[in-house]
Amino acid sequence: MIKKINEYFSKIIDKLYSYKASNQNNKKVFHTILKSDIKSEPKEHEEEILFGCGCFWGAEKGFWRLPGVITTAVGYAGGEKENPNYREVCTGLTRHSEVVRVVWNTKIIDLSDLLKLFWECHDPTQGNRQGNDTGTQYRSAIYTTNESQLIKAIESKSSYQKELKAFGYGKITTEILNNVNFYFAEEYHQQYLSKPGSRPYCSAMPTKIKLKDFNGSNFKLNNNVWLNYNWEIDHCILRGNNTPISLEI
């Protein structure tokens, strides 16, 4: 009897989560910092990509600060279940990774710059873990949206692997796939670190090793931009302000 009651309440909870997710997918949600529609499709001279580098709260802030980024959003990708909710993803059974969707202006910033932040902001050799967070949802991942991105991502991985090996790190475990489904996370997760009362948290563990030129790279951002990220400081992302970095610095 108790088992049946538990199963009943579990089904009710799942339906409530599913209903909320469905409603969220049908309404516009604006970025709290960039003021753009986080669900808008890329326009001319814009592209999108998905990055998984541990807890998506801190990762998203790292990307929304870069010049040329149009919008960011957090969500789930790389798994099997359609329209998963946070509760389901946390079980590890959906096989989804926590990711950040990044849409950028290709005239201002290149994918190379985004890959630089991706590789340098976390440790891509930790497997199903990032810092104190463990589970498949915290794995390192790059989910591209076209073949050109896929090639550049693979080339950057090869280059960064050489740098890591020189400093005694093991094999990169980053999953790189093209054209996977992305599901937006619940609204309270979006730009979480910019919201009043948010818990300042970031699980990423940067290796302090820089990504160098790689086959196909075309870095556009100057060094002054990167001075805003100091991986020598613990939880660098949390210590920086929320304001996008200016190209004029």
C-alpha positions in Angstrom: 0.0 0.0 0.0 2.8 2.4 1.0 4.7 1.6 -2.2 1.6 2.4 -4.3 1.1 5.7 -2.6 4.7 6.6 -3.2 4.4 5.7 -6.8 1.3 7.8 -7.1 2.9 10.9 -5.6 6.0 10.4 -7.8 3.8 10.4 -10.9 2.0 13.6 -9.7 5.4 15.4 -9.1 6.7 14.3 -12.5 3.5 15.7 -14.2 3.9 19.0 -12.4 7.5 19.3 -13.5 6.5 18.4 -17.1 3.7 21.0 -17.0 6.0 23.7 -15.8 8.7 22.8 -18.4 6.1 22.9 -21.2 4.8 26.3 -20.1 8.4 27.7 -19.9 9.1 26.5 -23.5 6.2 28.6 -24.8 7.1 32.0 -23.3 9.9 34.5 -23.9 12.5 34.8 -21.2 14.9 37.8 -21.3 18.5 37.7 -20.2 18.9 39.5 -16.9 22.2 41.1 -18.0 22.2 41.2 -21.8 18.4 41.9 -22.0 18.2 39.6 -25.1 15.6 36.8 -25.6 17.5 33.7 -24.4 15.4 31.5 -26.7 15.9 33.5 -29.9 17.3 31.7 -32.9 20.7 32.9 -34.3 20.4 35.7 -36.9 22.7 36.7 -39.7 26.3 36.7 -38.6 25.4 34.8 -35.4 26.0 31.2 -34.4 25.2 29.0 -31.3 27.0 26.3 -29.5 26.7 24.4 -26.2 29.4 24.0 -23.5 29.4 21.7 -20.5 32.0 22.6 -17.9 30.6 21.6 -14.5 27.8 23.4 -12.7 26.1 25.6 -15.3 25.6 28.6 -12.9 29.2 29.7 -12.9 29.9 28.6 -16.5 27.1 30.8 -17.8 28.5 33.9 -16.2 31.9 33.3 -17.7 30.4 33.3 -21.2 27.9 36.1 -20.9 30.7 38.5 -20.0 32.6 38.0 -23.2 32.3 40.8 -25.8 30.2 39.8 -28.8 28.1 37.3 -27.0 24.4 38.0 -27.9 22.8 35.7 -25.3 23.4 32.8 -23.0 21.1 30.3 -21.4 21.5 27.1 -19.3 20.0 23.8 -20.0 20.4 20.1 -20.6 21.9 18.2 -23.5 23.7 15.1 -24.6 21.2 12.7 -22.9 18.2 10.6 -24.0 15.1 11.9 -22.3 13.0 14.6 -24.0 12.3 17.7 -21.9 14.0 16.6 -18.8 13.7 18.6 -15.5 16.4 19.4 -13.1 15.3 16.7 -10.6 15.5 14.1 -13.3 18.9 15.2 -14.6 20.4 15.2 -11.1 19.6 11.4 -10.8 22.1 10.8 -13.7 19.5 8.5 -15.4 18.8 10.9 -18.2 22.5 11.0 -19.2 22.2 14.8 -19.9 24.9 17.2 -19.1 24.4 20.7 -17.6 25.3 23.0 -20.4 25.4 26.7 -21.4 23.9 27.7 -24.7 26.0 30.6 -26.2 24.9 32.7 -29.2 27.5 35.1 -30.5 28.2 37.7 -33.2 30.8 36.2 -35.5 32.0 39.6 -36.6 33.1 40.5 -33.0 34.2 37.2 -31.5 35.3 33.9 -33.0 34.6 30.4 -31.8 38.3 30.2 -31.0 37.8 32.8 -28.3 34.8 30.8 -26.8 36.9 27.6 -26.9 39.7 29.5 -25.1 37.3 30.3 -22.3 35.9 26.8 -22.3 39.2 24.9 -22.0 40.7 27.4 -19.5 37.8 27.8 -17.1 37.6 24.1 -16.0 39.6 20.9 -15.8 38.5 18.8 -18.8 40.3 15.7 -17.6 38.0 14.9 -14.6 35.5 12.6 -16.4 32.0 12.6 -14.7 33.1 15.3 -12.2 34.1 18.9 -11.8 35.5 19.9 -8.5 33.2 18.8 -5.7 30.3 18.0 -8.1 30.1 14.4 -9.3 27.8 12.7 -11.8 27.4 12.5 -15.5 25.6 15.8 -15.5 28.9 17.5 -14.6 31.0 16.1 -17.4 32.9 18.2 -19.8 31.2 18.6 -23.2 31.1 20.6 -26.4 28.0 20.2 -28.5 28.4 21.9 -31.9 25.7 23.0 -34.3 27.6 22.7 -37.6 30.5 20.8 -39.1 32.8 23.8 -39.1 32.4 24.2 -35.4 32.9 20.4 -34.9 36.2 20.5 -36.7 37.5 23.5 -34.8 36.4 22.0 -31.5 38.3 18.8 -32.2 41.4 20.7 -33.4 41.4 22.8 -30.2 41.1 19.7 -28.1 44.1 18.1 -29.8 46.1 21.3 -29.2 45.1 21.6 -25.5 45.8 18.0 -24.9 49.4 18.6 -25.8 49.6 21.5 -23.4 48.0 19.6 -20.6 50.3 16.6 -21.1 53.3 18.8 -20.8 52.2 19.8 -17.3 51.4 16.2 -16.2 47.7 16.1 -16.8 46.0 13.0 -18.1 43.6 12.5 -21.1 40.9 15.0 -21.9 37.5 13.4 -21.3 35.5 16.1 -23.0 32.6 14.7 -25.1 32.4 16.4 -28.5 29.3 15.8 -30.6 27.4 17.6 -33.4 23.7 18.5 -33.5 22.4 17.2 -30.2 19.1 18.3 -28.7 19.1 21.1 -26.2 16.5 21.6 -23.5 16.2 24.9 -21.6 16.6 24.6 -17.8 14.0 26.0 -15.4 13.8 29.8 -15.3 15.2 30.1 -11.8 18.5 28.6 -13.1 18.9 31.2 -15.9 21.6 33.8 -15.1 21.4 32.4 -11.5 24.5 34.2 -10.2 23.1 37.6 -11.2 19.9 37.2 -9.1 19.5 38.8 -5.7 20.0 36.2 -2.9 21.7 33.7 -5.2 24.2 31.3 -3.6 27.6 32.2 -5.0 28.8 28.8 -6.3 31.1 27.5 -9.0 32.5 24.0 -9.1 35.0 24.5 -11.9 38.7 23.8 -11.3 40.8 25.6 -13.9 44.1 24.0 -14.7 45.8 27.4 -15.2 47.1 26.3 -18.5 46.3 28.5 -21.6 45.0 27.4 -24.9 47.4 28.3 -27.7 47.0 28.7 -31.4 45.6 25.6 -33.1 44.8 24.5 -36.6 41.9 26.8 -37.8 42.1 29.2 -34.9 41.2 32.8 -35.4 41.3 34.6 -32.1 39.7 38.1 -32.2 39.7 39.3 -28.6 42.7 41.2 -27.3 44.6 40.3 -24.2 43.0 43.0 -22.2 39.8 41.1 -22.3 41.4 38.0 -20.9 42.9 40.0 -18.0 39.3 39.9 -16.6 39.7 36.2 -16.0 42.4 35.3 -13.5 42.5 31.6 -13.0 45.1 31.9 -10.3 42.4 33.2 -8.0 40.1 30.6 -6.6 36.5 30.8 -8.0 37.6 33.6 -10.3 34.2 33.7 -12.0 32.4 34.4 -8.8 34.7 37.3 -7.9 34.2 39.1 -11.2 31.3 41.4 -11.6 28.3 40.6 -13.8 28.9 43.4 -16.4 29.9 42.3 -19.9 33.6 43.1 -20.6 34.1 46.1 -22.9 36.2 45.8 -26.1 37.6 49.3 -25.3 39.6 48.3 -22.3 
